[in-house]
Amino acid sequence: MLAKRVGSRITCLSHVGRAALFRTASTVAPGLKPSLGPQITSKVKVHGEVDPKLVKPVLQWLLDDAAPMPFIPVEAKFESKAPSWLPIKAFCGAFTKDKLVHLDPSIFNHPIRQDILHACITWYRDGLRRGTASTKTRYEVNGSGRKLRPQKGSGRARLGDRGSPMLRGGGRAFGPKPRDFSTELPRKVRQMGLKVALSSKLRARRLTVVPSVTWPNAKTKWIAGRLKGLGREFQKGCLLVTGSDSLPPKLVRATSNLSWVTCKTAKEVQVWDLLARPYVIMSLDAIQWFQKNLSSANHELSEDRQLPANAAKATVSAQTS
């Protein structure tokens, strides 16, 4: 919100972007930008884009208390700091330095919905429950069904047979029986959950793209060293995702002794898998699989969707600033 203190009250103009305002002000009114003090700077709050023609009267109004309040019809629009291009890092397979991979904004720039994540995790964990707990009722315990003592005359409480839940060794009243705990969740909600989880990883800078995860040997020490080379923080837990139909056998064998590494195919990945591990490493075919199956329009990951880093430097710097 853009506001100016007038006397004892604050006049609010509109929801505008602080970064967008000063970025546009540097080109439209370069002489006014250095004169903005910290008090005036703190009055400008961020969100959206501003028409360049509207910046100069706003800055003049902020600097001059006698200036009339301008009318600014600004339409705020959501813009995330997550980049549309992500650099490819060396892991295994053919690698070309300074290459960027394009990420579909409808998948990797989705608004964060915690309610969708909660619904997906609850649905997934419900399906993991075996539901095999079982107890015996009073009619299933071993023993005679004869009444233990007469109804009257003994002076003691009335009792039935020895299977009564009140007695030691008797049946259990309202005990658990085998049941199915799985619930239903619409397919579109599950797909949205994957989009939200992938977007959260990208915004947290915890998503890494590699050319391939087809590891050439079964040496645990080598793959552990390669993962640590990507970042020491990967030891906190990482998820390796491939877009192929099955996991490479040597990759599975090499990571089987690493408790902090999990390997999954793209079609097996659930929201729980993405959130259970702090860091996610995806191959190019995994990115293509998600963009093909989660997007309304298919995005083929070809050479024209990969740009040199210097060619897209302006795009990345503008979106990550």
C-alpha positions as CSV (number, residue, x, y, z in Angstrom):
1,M,0.0,0.0,0.0
2,L,1.3,3.5,-0.8
3,A,0.5,5.8,2.0
4,K,1.5,9.3,3.2
5,R,1.0,10.7,6.7
6,V,-1.2,13.8,6.5
7,G,-1.4,15.4,9.9
8,S,-2.4,12.5,12.2
9,R,-4.0,10.3,9.6
10,I,-2.6,8.2,6.8
11,T,-4.0,8.5,3.3
12,C,-3.8,5.3,1.3
13,L,-3.6,5.4,-2.4
14,S,-3.5,1.9,-3.8
15,H,-1.7,-1.4,-3.6
16,V,1.5,-1.0,-5.6
17,G,4.9,-2.6,-5.7
18,R,7.7,-0.9,-3.8
19,A,10.4,-2.6,-5.9
20,A,8.4,-1.9,-9.1
21,L,7.9,1.7,-8.1
22,F,11.6,2.4,-7.5
23,R,12.7,0.4,-10.5
24,T,10.4,2.5,-12.7
25,A,11.3,5.7,-10.9
26,S,15.0,5.2,-11.7
27,T,14.2,5.4,-15.4
28,V,11.4,8.0,-15.3
29,A,12.5,10.3,-12.6
30,P,16.2,9.7,-11.8
31,G,16.6,13.1,-10.2
32,L,13.9,12.4,-7.6
33,K,15.0,8.9,-6.5
34,P,18.2,10.0,-4.5
35,S,16.2,12.6,-2.6
36,L,13.9,10.0,-1.1
37,G,14.8,9.7,2.6
38,P,14.4,6.6,4.8
39,Q,11.2,8.0,6.3
40,I,9.6,8.4,2.8
41,T,11.0,5.1,1.7
42,S,9.3,3.4,4.6
43,K,6.0,4.8,3.5
44,V,6.0,2.9,0.2
45,K,4.9,-0.8,0.5
46,V,5.2,-3.4,-2.2
47,H,3.0,-5.5,-4.5
48,G,2.5,-5.3,-8.2
49,E,3.4,-3.2,-11.2
50,V,3.1,0.6,-11.7
51,D,2.5,2.6,-14.9
52,P,5.6,4.6,-15.6
53,K,3.5,7.7,-16.3
54,L,2.1,7.6,-12.8
55,V,5.4,7.4,-10.9
56,K,6.6,11.0,-11.1
57,P,3.4,12.6,-9.6
58,V,3.5,10.1,-6.8
59,L,7.1,10.9,-5.9
60,Q,6.4,14.6,-6.1
61,W,3.5,14.1,-3.7
62,L,5.7,12.2,-1.3
63,L,8.3,14.9,-1.3
64,D,6.0,17.9,-1.2
65,D,3.3,18.1,1.6
66,A,1.5,20.8,-0.3
67,A,1.2,18.8,-3.5
68,P,-2.3,17.4,-4.3
69,M,-2.9,13.7,-3.8
70,P,-2.8,12.1,-7.3
71,F,-5.3,9.5,-8.4
72,I,-3.6,6.2,-9.3
73,P,-5.8,3.5,-10.8
74,V,-3.3,0.6,-10.2
75,E,-4.3,-3.0,-10.7
76,A,-2.2,-5.1,-8.4
77,K,-1.0,-8.4,-9.9
78,F,0.7,-11.3,-8.3
79,E,4.4,-11.8,-9.1
80,S,6.6,-14.3,-7.4
81,K,10.3,-14.0,-7.0
82,A,10.8,-17.6,-8.2
83,P,12.7,-17.6,-11.5
84,S,11.3,-19.1,-14.7
85,W,14.7,-20.4,-15.6
86,L,16.9,-22.6,-13.4
87,P,20.6,-23.5,-14.0
88,I,21.5,-27.1,-14.7
89,K,24.1,-28.5,-12.4
90,A,26.6,-31.3,-13.1
91,F,25.7,-34.7,-11.6
92,C,26.1,-37.5,-14.2
93,G,25.4,-37.8,-17.9
94,A,26.1,-35.2,-20.6
95,F,26.6,-31.8,-19.1
96,T,26.9,-28.4,-20.8
97,K,28.1,-25.5,-18.7
98,D,26.0,-22.4,-18.3
99,K,22.7,-23.9,-19.4
100,L,19.3,-23.0,-18.0
101,V,16.1,-25.0,-18.1
102,H,12.7,-23.5,-18.5
103,L,10.1,-24.2,-15.8
104,D,6.4,-23.9,-16.5
105,P,5.0,-21.1,-14.3
106,S,1.7,-22.9,-14.0
107,I,3.5,-25.8,-12.2
108,F,6.5,-24.2,-10.5
109,N,5.0,-20.8,-9.8
110,H,1.7,-21.9,-8.2
111,P,0.3,-20.0,-5.2
112,I,1.0,-21.7,-2.0
113,R,-2.0,-23.5,-0.5
114,Q,-1.4,-25.1,2.8
115,D,-4.9,-26.5,2.9
116,I,-4.2,-28.5,-0.3
117,L,-1.0,-29.8,1.1
118,H,-2.7,-30.9,4.3
119,A,-5.4,-32.7,2.3
120,C,-2.9,-34.5,0.1
121,I,-0.8,-35.6,3.1
122,T,-3.8,-36.8,5.0
123,W,-5.0,-38.8,2.0
124,Y,-1.6,-40.3,1.4
125,R,-1.1,-41.4,5.0
126,D,-4.6,-42.8,5.3
127,G,-3.7,-45.1,2.4
128,L,-0.6,-46.3,4.3
129,R,-2.6,-47.6,7.3
130,R,-2.9,-51.4,7.2
131,G,-6.1,-51.5,9.2
132,T,-5.3,-55.1,10.5
133,A,-6.0,-54.4,14.2
134,S,-8.5,-57.0,15.5
135,T,-9.9,-58.0,18.9
136,K,-12.3,-60.7,20.0
137,T,-15.8,-60.0,21.1
138,R,-17.5,-61.9,24.0
139,Y,-18.8,-64.4,21.5
140,E,-15.3,-65.1,20.0
141,V,-13.2,-65.8,23.2
142,N,-12.6,-69.4,24.2
143,G,-14.9,-70.7,26.9
144,S,-18.3,-72.0,27.8
145,G,-21.4,-69.9,27.4
146,R,-22.8,-71.2,30.7
147,K,-24.0,-68.6,33.2
148,L,-21.4,-68.4,36.0
149,R,-23.8,-68.2,38.9
150,P,-27.5,-67.9,39.5
151,Q,-29.2,-64.5,38.8
152,K,-30.4,-64.3,42.4
153,G,-29.7,-65.7,45.8
154,S,-25.9,-65.4,46.0
155,G,-25.9,-61.8,47.2
156,R,-23.3,-60.8,44.6
157,A,-23.6,-58.9,41.3
158,R,-25.3,-60.7,38.4
159,L,-23.0,-62.2,35.8
160,G,-23.5,-63.9,32.5
161,D,-20.9,-66.2,30.8
162,R,-17.1,-65.9,31.2
163,G,-16.8,-63.9,27.9
164,S,-18.3,-60.8,29.6
165,P,-16.1,-57.7,28.9
166,M,-16.2,-57.0,32.6
167,L,-14.1,-60.1,33.5
168,R,-10.4,-60.8,33.0
169,G,-9.9,-62.9,29.9
170,G,-13.3,-61.9,28.5
171,G,-14.1,-60.2,25.2
172,R,-13.5,-56.6,24.4
173,A,-16.5,-54.3,23.9
174,F,-16.4,-52.1,20.8
175,G,-12.8,-53.3,20.0
176,P,-11.2,-52.7,16.6
177,K,-11.8,-54.9,13.6
178,P,-10.0,-55.0,10.3
179,R,-11.1,-52.1,8.1
180,D,-10.0,-49.9,5.2
181,F,-8.7,-46.5,6.3
182,S,-8.1,-45.2,2.8
183,T,-10.0,-42.1,1.8
184,E,-10.8,-40.5,-1.6
185,L,-9.3,-37.3,-2.9
186,P,-10.1,-35.8,-6.4
187,R,-7.4,-36.2,-9.0
188,K,-7.2,-32.5,-9.7
189,V,-6.7,-31.7,-6.0
190,R,-3.8,-34.2,-5.9
191,Q,-2.3,-32.6,-9.0
192,M,-2.6,-29.2,-7.4
193,G,-0.9,-30.5,-4.3
194,L,2.1,-31.5,-6.5
195,K,2.2,-28.1,-8.1
196,V,2.1,-26.4,-4.7
197,A,4.9,-28.7,-3.3
198,L,7.1,-28.1,-6.3
199,S,6.5,-24.4,-6.2
200,S,7.4,-24.2,-2.5
201,K,10.7,-26.1,-3.1
202,L,11.6,-23.7,-5.9
203,R,10.8,-20.6,-3.9
204,A,12.9,-21.9,-1.0
205,R,15.8,-22.5,-3.5
206,R,15.8,-26.2,-2.6
207,L,15.1,-27.6,-6.1
208,T,18.1,-28.7,-8.2
209,V,18.0,-29.7,-11.9
210,V,20.6,-32.2,-13.2
211,P,21.0,-33.6,-16.7
212,S,20.4,-37.2,-15.5
213,V,20.4,-39.4,-12.4
214,T,21.5,-42.6,-14.2
215,W,24.5,-43.4,-12.0
216,P,27.2,-45.3,-13.9
217,N,28.4,-47.5,-10.9
218,A,27.2,-48.9,-7.6
219,K,29.8,-47.2,-5.4
220,T,28.1,-45.5,-2.4
221,K,31.2,-43.4,-1.7
222,W,31.2,-41.9,-5.1
223,I,27.6,-40.8,-5.2
224,A,27.8,-39.5,-1.7
225,G,30.8,-37.4,-2.7
226,R,28.9,-36.1,-5.7
227,L,25.9,-35.1,-3.7
228,K,28.0,-33.3,-1.1
229,G,29.7,-31.6,-4.1
230,L,26.3,-30.1,-5.0
231,G,26.0,-28.8,-1.5
232,R,26.8,-29.8,2.1
233,E,23.2,-29.2,3.1
234,F,22.0,-32.1,1.0
235,Q,23.1,-34.4,3.9
236,K,20.0,-33.2,5.7
237,G,18.0,-35.2,3.3
238,C,17.4,-35.2,-0.5
239,L,15.0,-36.8,-3.0
240,L,16.3,-38.0,-6.3
241,V,13.6,-38.0,-9.0
242,T,13.9,-39.5,-12.5
243,G,11.4,-39.3,-15.3
244,S,12.0,-42.9,-16.5
245,D,9.5,-45.7,-15.8
246,S,11.9,-47.4,-13.4
247,L,14.8,-46.5,-11.2
248,P,18.3,-47.2,-12.5
249,P,19.5,-50.4,-10.7
250,K,23.0,-49.0,-10.0
251,L,21.5,-45.8,-8.5
252,V,19.3,-47.8,-6.2
253,R,22.3,-50.0,-5.1
254,A,24.6,-47.0,-4.6
255,T,22.1,-45.1,-2.4
256,S,20.7,-48.0,-0.5
257,N,23.1,-47.4,2.4
258,L,22.5,-43.7,2.5
259,S,19.7,-43.0,5.0
260,W,19.4,-39.4,3.9
261,V,18.8,-40.2,0.2
262,T,15.5,-41.3,-1.3
263,C,15.0,-42.3,-5.0
264,K,11.7,-42.1,-6.8
265,T,10.3,-42.0,-10.3
266,A,8.3,-39.0,-11.3
267,K,5.1,-41.0,-11.5
268,E,5.6,-42.4,-8.0
269,V,6.3,-39.0,-6.4
270,Q,3.6,-37.8,-3.9
271,V,3.3,-34.6,-2.0
272,W,4.5,-36.4,1.1
273,D,7.8,-37.4,-0.6
274,L,8.5,-33.8,-1.7
275,L,7.8,-32.4,1.8
276,A,9.5,-35.2,3.7
277,R,12.9,-34.4,2.3
278,P,14.4,-30.8,2.5
279,Y,16.0,-30.9,-0.9
280,V,14.9,-32.3,-4.3
281,I,17.2,-33.2,-7.2
282,M,15.4,-33.7,-10.5
283,S,16.6,-34.9,-13.9
284,L,15.6,-33.2,-17.1
285,D,13.3,-36.0,-18.0
286,A,11.6,-35.7,-14.6
287,I,11.0,-32.0,-15.3
288,Q,9.6,-32.8,-18.7
289,W,7.3,-35.5,-17.1
290,F,5.8,-33.0,-14.6
291,Q,5.4,-30.3,-17.3
292,K,3.7,-32.8,-19.6
293,N,1.3,-34.4,-17.0
294,L,0.5,-31.5,-14.7
295,S,0.2,-28.7,-17.2
296,S,-2.8,-28.0,-19.4
297,A,-0.5,-27.4,-22.3
298,N,2.3,-29.9,-23.0
299,H,5.7,-28.4,-22.7
300,E,8.4,-30.5,-24.5
301,L,11.8,-29.9,-23.1
302,S,13.9,-29.5,-26.2
303,E,17.0,-27.5,-27.0
304,D,15.1,-24.4,-27.7
305,R,13.8,-24.5,-24.2
306,Q,17.3,-24.4,-22.8
307,L,19.2,-21.1,-23.1
308,P,22.8,-20.2,-22.3
309,A,23.1,-18.4,-18.9
310,N,24.3,-15.1,-20.5
311,A,21.4,-15.1,-22.9
312,A,18.8,-15.3,-20.1
313,K,20.8,-13.3,-17.6
314,A,18.5,-10.3,-17.9
315,T,15.4,-12.4,-17.4
316,V,16.8,-14.2,-14.3
317,S,18.1,-11.1,-12.7
318,A,14.9,-9.3,-13.2
319,Q,12.8,-12.1,-11.7
320,T,15.2,-12.8,-8.8
321,S,15.7,-9.2,-7.8
